[in-house]
Amino acid sequence: MDWGIGHASRCVPVIQMLTRSGFRVVVAASGRPLEFLKRECPGIPVVEFPGTVITYPRNGRFAWKMARNIPGLLLGIWREHQVLKKIVRETSASLVISDNRYGCWHPSVPSIFMTHQLEIRVPAGIRFAGRLLKALNYWFISRYDECWIPDFETHRGLAGALSHPAGIPGNAHYIGILSRFSARLNLPPDAVSPRFDLLVMLSGPEPQRTILEEKILMQLVHINLQVALVRGVPETDEAYVLDGRVHVFSHLGTERMEELIRRSSTVICRSGYSSIMDVVTLGKHAIFIPTPGQTEQEYLSRYLMEKKIYFSITQKDFDLLYAVEMSKNYPGMVIRNDYSALSERIGALKIRLGSTSAGQGK
C-alpha cells in the first residue's frame, strides 16, 4: 500500500519468514514502498503495481476528503483486482498476501489480507458513517481466505479498539506485532552511550511529511541538541550535517537505522502503527506526532498517551523543547514477538498448498 513506507516496513519479517519456509516471493508495490523493499530485500523479484494515489490535504481534513473520494477509491479497488489477476497469471503465484490493498484477492488462489485496522475511525461529524464503513471493510475482508492482524489477541493488544472491535471477521488470525528490527534483537547490547539526544524519523504521504520536516528543522536551529533526522525518502542517498549538530539522512537501511535508534535517547516520529511496532520492539522512549486528519494515527497516539506510555502532541502545536520535557513523564514499553503465530499460519498454508498440488497431480 503506497501510503508511506510503514506498510512495506512491516512486510519485511513476513517476506523473510516466507523465504525461510521455502516460498519464492515476488513483491508487487509502487513508489516509495517499492524502493524501500528493493533495498531491504535485495535480489527479490519485483512487479510495479501502482495503487490509488492518495494525497493528504494541507488543512488536515483528510477524513472528509476520503469520504468525498469513496467512489474513486472503490473504482481503484476494482482496477487493482483486475491487475492482480494479471500478475498471478504472469508469475504463476500460488498465494497472494495483501497488506491493506482491498482489491488483491484472487478467486482461485489462496489470498490473505493483512491489516490492524478492523475498526475504521471516522471524525465526529460523520460518526453515523462508521457502521457503514465497518460493514464495507468486513465485506472486502470476507473476499479473502484469511485476515492476518499484526497485533496480540489479549488485553486489546497494541492497537486498542482498531484491532479489537466488537466482533471480528470469522477468518481473522492475530499474528503478533511485526517489526523489521525483530531479527536483530539477539545482537549483543550496544555498550556505547547514546550519541544523539533525538532521532527524528519522518514518514507518510505528502505534503504532510514535508510540512513536519520543515517545522522540526526550523526549531532545531535554535536548540543545542545532537540530532539525527531520517527524512523517509528512499529514492535518494543524500546526507548532510547542519551546524555540526543535526545529521540529516534521506534514507537508511535496517542495520544502520537500528544502530541509530539504539544510539538515540528519544525517538520522534509519526504515530503510524508500523512506527509504533518498531519503537516498542526496540524498547525506546518516544514522542508521537499524528499526521493531521489521519484518524487512525490520532486514535493510536491518544490511546497510548491515555495509558501513560508515550507522550504525543499535534503537528499544529508542536514545540520541540516542550515535547521533550513532557515526554519524561511517559516511560515507554517493550513488547517482543516470537513470531510463533505467524509461523503457524505460514505452516498451515504450506500444508494447504501441498495438498492442493497433490490433488492436481503436481
C-alpha positions as CSV (number, residue, x, y, z in Angstrom):
1,M,0.0,0.0,0.0
2,D,1.5,3.3,-1.1
3,W,0.7,5.4,2.0
4,G,4.3,5.9,3.2
5,I,6.8,3.1,3.8
6,G,5.2,1.8,7.1
7,H,3.1,-0.9,5.3
8,A,6.2,-2.0,3.4
9,S,8.3,-2.0,6.6
10,R,6.1,-4.4,8.4
11,C,6.1,-6.7,5.4
12,V,9.8,-7.3,5.8
13,P,9.6,-10.0,8.6
14,V,6.7,-11.7,6.7
15,I,8.8,-11.8,3.5
16,Q,11.8,-13.2,5.5
17,M,9.8,-15.9,7.1
18,L,8.1,-16.9,3.8
19,T,11.6,-17.2,2.2
20,R,12.9,-19.3,5.1
21,S,9.8,-21.5,4.7
22,G,10.7,-22.3,1.1
23,F,8.4,-19.8,-0.7
24,R,9.7,-17.8,-3.7
25,V,8.4,-14.3,-3.0
26,V,7.6,-11.7,-5.6
27,V,6.9,-8.1,-4.3
28,A,4.2,-6.0,-6.0
29,A,4.2,-2.4,-5.0
30,S,4.9,1.1,-6.3
31,G,6.6,4.4,-5.3
32,R,8.4,4.7,-2.0
33,P,7.3,1.3,-0.7
34,L,8.7,-0.4,-3.8
35,E,12.0,1.4,-3.5
36,F,12.2,0.6,0.2
37,L,11.6,-3.2,-0.4
38,K,14.2,-3.3,-3.2
39,R,16.8,-2.1,-0.6
40,E,15.6,-4.3,2.2
41,C,15.2,-7.4,0.2
42,P,17.9,-7.2,-2.5
43,G,17.6,-9.6,-5.4
44,I,13.9,-10.3,-4.8
45,P,11.7,-10.2,-8.0
46,V,9.5,-7.1,-8.1
47,V,6.5,-6.0,-10.1
48,E,5.4,-2.4,-10.5
49,F,1.9,-2.3,-9.1
50,P,0.5,1.3,-8.9
51,G,-2.3,1.9,-6.4
52,T,-4.9,4.6,-6.0
53,V,-2.9,7.8,-5.4
54,I,-3.7,9.3,-2.0
55,T,-2.6,12.8,-1.0
56,Y,-3.1,14.5,2.3
57,P,-4.6,18.0,2.2
58,R,-2.6,20.7,3.8
59,N,-5.5,21.7,6.1
60,G,-5.6,18.2,7.7
61,R,-9.2,17.4,6.8
62,F,-8.1,14.0,5.4
63,A,-11.2,12.0,6.5
64,W,-13.6,14.4,4.8
65,K,-11.5,14.2,1.6
66,M,-11.6,10.4,1.8
67,A,-15.4,10.5,2.3
68,R,-15.8,12.6,-0.8
69,N,-13.5,10.3,-2.8
70,I,-15.2,6.9,-1.9
71,P,-16.4,6.4,-5.5
72,G,-12.9,6.9,-6.8
73,L,-11.4,4.6,-4.1
74,L,-13.9,1.8,-5.0
75,L,-13.0,2.2,-8.7
76,G,-9.3,1.9,-7.7
77,I,-10.0,-1.3,-5.8
78,W,-11.8,-2.8,-8.8
79,R,-8.9,-1.8,-11.0
80,E,-6.3,-3.3,-8.7
81,H,-8.3,-6.5,-8.6
82,Q,-8.0,-6.8,-12.4
83,V,-4.3,-6.1,-12.3
84,L,-3.8,-8.7,-9.5
85,K,-5.3,-11.3,-11.8
86,K,-2.8,-10.4,-14.5
87,I,0.1,-10.6,-12.0
88,V,-1.0,-14.0,-10.8
89,R,-1.1,-15.2,-14.4
90,E,2.3,-13.8,-15.2
91,T,4.1,-15.0,-12.0
92,S,2.1,-18.3,-11.6
93,A,1.6,-17.3,-8.0
94,S,0.1,-19.9,-5.7
95,L,-0.5,-17.5,-2.8
96,V,-1.4,-13.8,-2.5
97,I,-0.7,-11.7,0.6
98,S,-2.1,-8.2,0.6
99,D,-1.2,-5.5,3.1
100,N,-4.3,-3.3,3.1
101,R,-4.9,-3.4,-0.6
102,Y,-8.5,-4.3,-0.7
103,G,-8.7,-5.5,-4.3
104,C,-5.9,-8.1,-4.1
105,W,-7.8,-11.3,-3.6
106,H,-8.0,-14.0,-6.3
107,P,-10.9,-16.3,-7.0
108,S,-8.8,-19.4,-7.4
109,V,-5.6,-18.7,-5.4
110,P,-5.5,-18.6,-1.6
111,S,-5.5,-14.9,-0.6
112,I,-4.5,-13.2,2.7
113,F,-5.5,-9.7,3.8
114,M,-3.2,-8.1,6.4
115,T,-4.5,-5.2,8.5
116,H,-4.5,-3.9,12.1
117,Q,-7.5,-1.6,11.3
118,L,-10.6,-3.7,11.6
119,E,-12.4,-0.6,13.0
120,I,-12.0,2.4,10.9
121,R,-12.1,5.6,12.9
122,V,-14.2,8.5,11.5
123,P,-14.4,12.1,12.5
124,A,-17.1,13.1,15.0
125,G,-19.1,15.0,12.2
126,I,-19.6,11.8,10.2
127,R,-19.8,9.3,13.1
128,F,-23.0,7.9,11.5
129,A,-20.9,6.5,8.7
130,G,-18.8,4.4,11.0
131,R,-21.2,1.4,10.9
132,L,-21.4,1.5,7.1
133,L,-17.6,1.7,6.7
134,K,-17.1,-1.2,9.1
135,A,-19.6,-3.3,7.1
136,L,-17.8,-2.4,3.8
137,N,-14.5,-3.2,5.4
138,Y,-15.6,-6.6,6.6
139,W,-17.2,-7.3,3.2
140,F,-13.9,-6.8,1.4
141,I,-12.1,-8.8,4.1
142,S,-14.6,-11.7,3.6
143,R,-13.3,-12.0,0.0
144,Y,-10.0,-13.3,1.4
145,D,-9.3,-16.7,2.8
146,E,-7.7,-15.3,5.9
147,C,-7.2,-11.9,7.6
148,W,-3.9,-11.5,9.5
149,I,-3.9,-9.0,12.3
150,P,-0.4,-7.7,13.3
151,D,-1.2,-7.5,17.0
152,F,-1.7,-9.7,20.0
153,E,-5.1,-11.1,20.8
154,T,-5.1,-10.5,24.5
155,H,-5.6,-7.2,26.5
156,R,-6.7,-5.2,23.5
157,G,-3.2,-5.6,22.1
158,L,-1.1,-2.6,21.0
159,A,-3.7,-1.0,18.7
160,G,-6.6,-1.0,21.1
161,A,-10.1,-0.8,19.5
162,L,-8.7,-0.7,16.0
163,S,-7.6,-4.3,16.1
164,H,-10.1,-5.4,18.9
165,P,-13.5,-4.1,17.9
166,A,-16.8,-5.7,19.0
167,G,-16.9,-8.7,16.7
168,I,-14.0,-9.7,14.4
169,P,-14.2,-11.3,11.0
170,G,-14.6,-15.1,11.1
171,N,-11.4,-15.6,9.0
172,A,-9.2,-13.4,11.3
173,H,-6.0,-14.6,13.0
174,Y,-3.8,-12.5,15.3
175,I,-0.1,-12.9,14.3
176,G,1.6,-10.6,16.8
177,I,3.3,-7.3,16.1
178,L,5.7,-7.1,13.1
179,S,8.9,-5.2,13.0
180,R,11.9,-5.3,10.6
181,F,14.1,-4.9,13.7
182,S,13.0,-8.2,15.3
183,A,15.7,-10.3,13.6
184,R,18.4,-8.1,15.2
185,L,17.2,-8.3,18.8
186,N,19.7,-11.1,19.7
187,L,22.6,-8.9,18.9
188,P,24.8,-8.0,21.9
189,P,23.7,-4.8,23.5
190,D,25.4,-1.7,22.4
191,A,27.9,-0.6,25.2
192,V,28.3,2.9,23.7
193,S,26.4,5.7,25.3
194,P,23.7,7.4,23.1
195,R,25.3,9.6,20.6
196,F,22.2,11.6,19.8
197,D,19.7,13.3,22.1
198,L,17.0,12.9,19.5
199,L,16.3,10.8,16.5
200,V,13.6,12.2,14.2
201,M,12.0,9.6,11.8
202,L,9.8,11.1,9.2
203,S,7.4,9.1,7.0
204,G,4.0,9.2,5.4
205,P,2.2,10.8,2.4
206,E,3.0,14.3,1.1
207,P,2.6,17.1,1.7
208,Q,2.4,16.5,5.4
209,R,5.7,14.7,5.6
210,T,7.5,17.8,4.2
211,I,5.5,20.2,6.4
212,L,6.6,18.4,9.5
213,E,10.2,18.2,8.3
214,E,10.3,21.9,7.7
215,K,8.7,22.7,11.1
216,I,11.2,20.5,13.0
217,L,14.2,21.8,11.2
218,M,13.2,25.4,12.0
219,Q,13.0,24.6,15.7
220,L,16.3,22.6,15.7
221,V,18.3,25.6,14.5
222,H,17.7,27.3,17.9
223,I,18.2,24.3,20.2
224,N,21.6,22.9,21.3
225,L,21.0,19.2,20.9
226,Q,22.7,16.4,19.0
227,V,20.0,15.2,16.5
228,A,19.7,12.6,13.7
229,L,16.9,13.2,11.2
230,V,15.9,10.5,8.7
231,R,13.7,12.0,6.1
232,G,12.0,8.8,4.9
233,V,12.8,9.4,1.2
234,P,14.3,6.1,0.0
235,E,14.7,7.2,-3.7
236,T,17.8,9.2,-2.8
237,D,21.0,8.6,-0.7
238,E,21.6,12.3,0.1
239,A,23.1,13.0,3.6
240,Y,24.4,16.2,5.2
241,V,25.1,17.9,8.5
242,L,23.7,21.2,9.7
243,D,25.6,23.4,12.2
244,G,27.7,20.3,13.2
245,R,24.7,19.1,15.3
246,V,21.9,17.9,13.0
247,H,22.8,14.9,10.9
248,V,20.2,14.5,8.1
249,F,19.8,11.3,6.1
250,S,17.3,10.8,3.2
251,H,17.0,7.1,4.0
252,L,18.8,4.4,5.9
253,G,18.7,0.6,5.7
254,T,17.6,-1.6,8.6
255,E,21.0,-2.2,10.1
256,R,22.0,1.5,10.1
257,M,18.6,2.6,11.3
258,E,18.6,0.1,14.1
259,E,22.1,1.4,15.2
260,L,20.8,4.9,15.1
261,I,17.7,4.1,17.2
262,R,19.9,2.3,19.8
263,R,22.3,5.3,20.0
264,S,19.5,7.9,20.5
265,S,17.9,8.8,23.8
266,T,14.5,9.7,22.3
267,V,12.7,9.0,19.1
268,I,10.3,11.4,17.5
269,C,8.0,10.0,14.8
270,R,4.5,9.7,13.4
271,S,2.1,7.5,15.4
272,G,1.7,5.2,12.4
273,Y,1.2,1.7,13.6
274,S,4.4,0.4,11.9
275,S,6.4,3.1,13.6
276,I,4.8,2.2,17.0
277,M,5.6,-1.5,16.5
278,D,9.3,-0.7,15.8
279,V,9.5,1.6,18.8
280,V,8.1,-1.0,21.3
281,T,10.1,-3.8,19.7
282,L,13.3,-1.9,20.5
283,G,12.0,-0.6,23.8
284,K,12.7,3.1,23.0
285,H,11.5,6.3,24.7
286,A,9.4,8.2,22.1
287,I,7.3,11.2,21.2
288,F,4.5,10.7,18.6
289,I,3.1,13.3,16.2
290,P,0.0,12.1,14.4
291,T,-0.5,13.1,10.8
292,P,-3.2,15.8,10.8
293,G,-6.6,14.4,10.0
294,Q,-5.4,10.8,10.0
295,T,-7.9,9.5,12.4
296,E,-6.1,6.2,12.9
297,Q,-2.9,7.9,14.0
298,E,-4.8,10.3,16.1
299,Y,-6.5,7.5,17.9
300,L,-3.3,5.5,18.5
301,S,-1.4,8.4,19.9
302,R,-4.3,9.3,22.2
303,Y,-4.7,5.7,23.3
304,L,-1.1,5.3,24.2
305,M,-0.9,8.7,25.9
306,E,-4.0,8.0,28.0
307,K,-2.3,4.8,29.2
308,K,0.6,7.0,30.3
309,I,3.0,5.1,28.0
310,Y,4.0,7.6,25.3
311,F,3.7,11.4,25.0
312,S,2.1,12.8,21.9
313,I,1.5,16.2,20.5
314,T,-0.3,17.6,17.4
315,Q,1.7,18.9,14.5
316,K,0.0,22.2,14.8
317,D,1.0,22.7,18.4
318,F,4.4,21.0,18.1
319,D,7.0,22.6,20.3
320,L,10.2,20.6,20.5
321,L,11.5,21.6,23.9
322,Y,8.0,21.3,25.5
323,A,7.5,17.9,24.0
324,V,10.9,16.6,25.1
325,E,10.3,17.9,28.7
326,M,6.8,16.5,28.9
327,S,7.8,13.1,27.5
328,K,9.9,12.5,30.6
329,N,6.7,11.5,32.4
330,Y,6.0,8.7,29.9
331,P,8.3,5.7,30.2
332,G,7.5,3.8,27.0
333,M,7.5,0.0,27.0
334,V,9.0,-3.1,25.5
335,I,7.0,-5.8,23.6
336,R,8.6,-8.8,21.8
337,N,7.0,-11.2,19.4
338,D,8.4,-14.7,19.0
339,Y,6.6,-15.0,15.6
340,S,5.1,-18.4,16.6
341,A,1.6,-17.3,15.5
342,L,2.9,-16.1,12.1
343,S,4.9,-19.3,11.7
344,E,1.8,-21.3,12.5
345,R,-0.2,-19.5,9.8
346,I,2.5,-20.0,7.2
347,G,2.8,-23.6,8.1
348,A,-0.9,-24.2,7.6
349,L,-0.7,-22.5,4.2
350,K,2.2,-24.8,3.2
351,I,0.1,-27.8,4.1
352,R,-2.9,-26.5,2.2
353,L,-0.9,-25.7,-0.9
354,G,0.8,-29.0,-0.7
355,S,-2.5,-30.8,-0.6
356,T,-3.8,-28.8,-3.5
357,S,-0.7,-29.6,-5.6
358,A,-1.0,-33.3,-4.8
359,G,-4.7,-33.3,-5.7
360,Q,-3.8,-31.8,-9.1
361,G,-1.1,-34.3,-9.7
362,K,1.7,-31.7,-9.4
